[in-house]
Amino acid sequence: MMAWGVVLMIIGALSFVLPMMGRQFIVVSLLGFTGMGSAVAGIVLIGIGGFLFHLAREEEKKQDEAHRQHLRDILSGKVKN
């Protein structure tokens, strides 16, 4: 999910910036967005990508904390591995 978030943020940033340089990002134009619609689509994609990235980071933190707690339990002798 983190990788999809990063990909969407990159696509969004490119589809926002490229029309300013007279170019069009093919993926966004295939969806039917051109000109200003491409910039708006870019902002939306950046937002969705950022949200997915945030969700993945939160999940990663939960898993990391559970792993650390398990290691603390092993080192304190509460759990035998």
C-alpha angles and dihedrals in degrees: 000000000000091000091051089051092053092046092051092048091051093047089047094050092048094047089051096048104035097066088058087062095047094259133114128216107235096216092055094042090053087060088057099256117133134163113350091000087062091056092049090047088051092054091048092049091049089052094048091045092049091050093051090046091051092049091050092049092051091050090048091052091052092051092045093051091049090051092049092049090051090051091049090052091051093048093047091050097244092118127033114216 
